[in-house]
Amino acid sequence: MKKKLTACVISIAMMAAFYADTGAAISYAGQEGVSLPGMEKTGEMKVQDGNRYFERKEESLLQPKASLARKVAERASLSSFSLIDEGKVTNVRTQGNSDNCWSYGTLASMESGLLMEGNAPKNVNLSENHLTWFSYKGGNTSAKNLYAGKDTFVASKSPYKEGGNRSMAAATLARWFGAVDQSRANSASSLSSGIRTVSDIHLKNADYLPDPLTAAGRKCIKQYLTTKGAVDISYYEDNRYLKKSKAAYYCSANALANHEVAIVGWDDTFSKKNFVSQPAGNGAWIVKNSWGSTWGKDGYFYLSYYDKSLEEPTFFEAEQIPYQKGTTAHRFSGIYQYDGIGPGDAEFSMSTRLSAANRYIARQDEQIQAVGTYTSAAGSTVNVSVYASPTSANPESGVKQYSKSFYVPYAGYHTLELGKSIGIPKGYAFSVVITTRYDNKGDRWYFLPAETQITNQDLFSSIDFSKGQSYLYTGGKWYDVTKMAKIESGGGRYKVGNVLAKAFTVKAGSEAQKVSVPKAAIKATCGDSSVSMGAQRTEGRGSLLYKSSDTKVAAVSSSGTIAFKGSGKAVITAAASPDAACKSAAAKVDVTVYPKKGRLKSVVSSGSKSLNVSWSSMSDVTGYQITLATNRDFTEGKKTITVSSADTAKKTIKNLSSKKLYYVKLRAFKTSDSTRLYGAYSEVLKSRTK
């Protein structure tokens, strides 16, 4: 049976072309925004002969630094092993006329992992159609921090004919678009958007394993087969390299991979004479294909260790939860995210410190328990910090609730469990701050954990980001990603989008807490000394968190101290954070801050029946009110003039009485909620008209 493979998979190839395209340094269009000096491209999405693949600058970055544990190494040194014999492989599937072998390889790996953990029955069948369709139909206009907005990979034809790769599969599954049971999407047709965000099982990790053409790479794949499950891999498929009688395949050419399958075992003794042409040595992988059980040897075949097109071995690990189709009790019930395509069109790193952050608003009482992010190199260290109540200008400005460094052995996508629960009340802001670094040839590099989209060539992906969502730290300062310049590299121009820092949560308990405050309202003058809110938790056990509705008016510290910053109105809230037993509780204080006392500079006659009045302007007010009268008690000949500009500092008042002594005073006002808040009057000055 002839298979159509013209747009099937993706991988790393054509290194010489990559180096020629990129060079070492990257320039920036400085007039567009803040640049990231010293940035270098480490990989990018490309298309050749209809194949969409991700090309890396240095394959060696995927080589893990740690050696195998002794028992694992012993099993990986067996001369042969088969997950088929172990009963840890699902049935062979048939992709038919679709070009989505990449989704079959991905889900074969995930299904096998579920079987290895005892978390699914042998007949588990995850939908390749769902993964394929919603990788290219990912745009969702619902809550951005839940569904990652309009992010999607871009298709010029049917998703089933477009092809894909592991980067796309990982990003879509990490977004919680699938995996779903095959019964939800059983045919390769247009799927309802109503099942886009459905997941019957969540992705935990996508481990990008090292070069399979090296001894270390083969050992690592064997380790995964014996301890984790089937490993997704891609290679170049052409019938002339297949020896049908032996179901043996060996590509002797340096060809770009165009087909994706799943390794389910190995045989070191499989003779090199079994192939059409002889490879460098004996040994082959036992591989599950997606062309039905009548192809090859019951749907399987032997793939030489030395096949020159082997690329991108990956293990897709599901959450450690029993799979129950539509009723799976997921490890985490909530997700906060802005990214939907992972790194997207390219990956970049720089040699100076680079941190990244996302700021979220809790949709309900939540307990943060894990963070999801990506790494581009094996042996990376990811520092994760979580802050409560950060401002929209600085994600590190809130109360630090957590900080820990994680060592991540492999590149790819990772769920990093915090080892504790961080309670965040509904409506409160929190931020996830990450710094991802790795060593390369003795030098330290910092990965740019953000989406990128090429803007001056055919689009591979589309991203959706807005102000106040994601931030990058460079040069000692935080910047909103909307202010970042496009990255220029190898003729491409790349827009920097949302940061790759998801947060995973579980629901809080339902027991009551109670918070009380001594005063329901506080009145102050701008610049007054700080005061304590005085909040106390009288029931429950959650720690108190504070926030202000307007920090330009009244800011509140992590201990509940209120500072009066500017005139206006604000609400200060103290909330007892939720936990596994309790829901949050809150108490509020209405704060009214009046402008500072007015300050007159001079009042002088400016001619017949007029006076020139000057004063000190203020920056945090709406305007000023000038009051004149012919007696010191301001009861006779009273006149009031409003100046509706905070920047104005003088006014000529006309049509007064001739040769009359006038007393003058001034106060500032701030309009808040359609109400004028007046500051205290200045000292009284007097002057006689001409």
Secondary structure as GFF3:
##gff-version 3
##sequence-region A 1 690
A	DSSP	alpha_helix	15	22	.	.	.	ID=ss1
A	DSSP	beta_strand	27	28	.	.	.	ID=ss2
A	DSSP	three_ten_helix	30	32	.	.	.	ID=ss3
A	DSSP	beta_strand	39	48	.	.	.	ID=ss4
A	DSSP	beta_strand	51	56	.	.	.	ID=ss5
A	DSSP	three_ten_helix	59	62	.	.	.	ID=ss6
A	DSSP	alpha_helix	70	76	.	.	.	ID=ss7
A	DSSP	beta_strand	80	82	.	.	.	ID=ss8
A	DSSP	alpha_helix	83	86	.	.	.	ID=ss9
A	DSSP	alpha_helix	101	116	.	.	.	ID=ss10
A	DSSP	alpha_helix	128	136	.	.	.	ID=ss11
A	DSSP	alpha_helix	144	147	.	.	.	ID=ss12
A	DSSP	beta_strand	152	153	.	.	.	ID=ss13
A	DSSP	three_ten_helix	159	161	.	.	.	ID=ss14
A	DSSP	alpha_helix	166	174	.	.	.	ID=ss15
A	DSSP	three_ten_helix	182	184	.	.	.	ID=ss16
A	DSSP	three_ten_helix	193	195	.	.	.	ID=ss17
A	DSSP	beta_strand	203	208	.	.	.	ID=ss18
A	DSSP	alpha_helix	215	227	.	.	.	ID=ss19
A	DSSP	beta_strand	231	235	.	.	.	ID=ss20
A	DSSP	three_ten_helix	239	241	.	.	.	ID=ss21
A	DSSP	beta_strand	242	243	.	.	.	ID=ss22
A	DSSP	three_ten_helix	244	246	.	.	.	ID=ss23
A	DSSP	beta_strand	248	249	.	.	.	ID=ss24
A	DSSP	beta_strand	259	267	.	.	.	ID=ss25
A	DSSP	three_ten_helix	272	274	.	.	.	ID=ss26
A	DSSP	beta_strand	284	288	.	.	.	ID=ss27
A	DSSP	beta_strand	300	304	.	.	.	ID=ss28
A	DSSP	beta_strand	311	318	.	.	.	ID=ss29
A	DSSP	three_ten_helix	325	327	.	.	.	ID=ss30
A	DSSP	beta_strand	334	336	.	.	.	ID=ss31
A	DSSP	beta_strand	346	350	.	.	.	ID=ss32
A	DSSP	beta_strand	355	361	.	.	.	ID=ss33
A	DSSP	beta_strand	366	375	.	.	.	ID=ss34
A	DSSP	beta_strand	380	388	.	.	.	ID=ss35
A	DSSP	beta_strand	399	408	.	.	.	ID=ss36
A	DSSP	beta_strand	411	424	.	.	.	ID=ss37
A	DSSP	beta_strand	429	440	.	.	.	ID=ss38
A	DSSP	beta_strand	443	447	.	.	.	ID=ss39
A	DSSP	beta_strand	450	454	.	.	.	ID=ss40
A	DSSP	beta_strand	461	462	.	.	.	ID=ss41
A	DSSP	beta_strand	470	474	.	.	.	ID=ss42
A	DSSP	beta_strand	477	480	.	.	.	ID=ss43
A	DSSP	three_ten_helix	481	483	.	.	.	ID=ss44
A	DSSP	beta_strand	487	489	.	.	.	ID=ss45
A	DSSP	beta_strand	492	499	.	.	.	ID=ss46
A	DSSP	beta_strand	502	507	.	.	.	ID=ss47
A	DSSP	beta_strand	514	516	.	.	.	ID=ss48
A	DSSP	beta_strand	521	525	.	.	.	ID=ss49
A	DSSP	beta_strand	531	532	.	.	.	ID=ss50
A	DSSP	beta_strand	536	539	.	.	.	ID=ss51
A	DSSP	beta_strand	544	548	.	.	.	ID=ss52
A	DSSP	beta_strand	554	556	.	.	.	ID=ss53
A	DSSP	beta_strand	561	564	.	.	.	ID=ss54
A	DSSP	beta_strand	568	576	.	.	.	ID=ss55
A	DSSP	beta_strand	585	594	.	.	.	ID=ss56
A	DSSP	beta_strand	600	605	.	.	.	ID=ss57
A	DSSP	beta_strand	611	615	.	.	.	ID=ss58
A	DSSP	beta_strand	623	629	.	.	.	ID=ss59
A	DSSP	beta_strand	639	643	.	.	.	ID=ss60
A	DSSP	beta_strand	650	653	.	.	.	ID=ss61
A	DSSP	beta_strand	661	672	.	.	.	ID=ss62
A	DSSP	beta_strand	675	678	.	.	.	ID=ss63
A	DSSP	beta_strand	685	688	.	.	.	ID=ss64
###
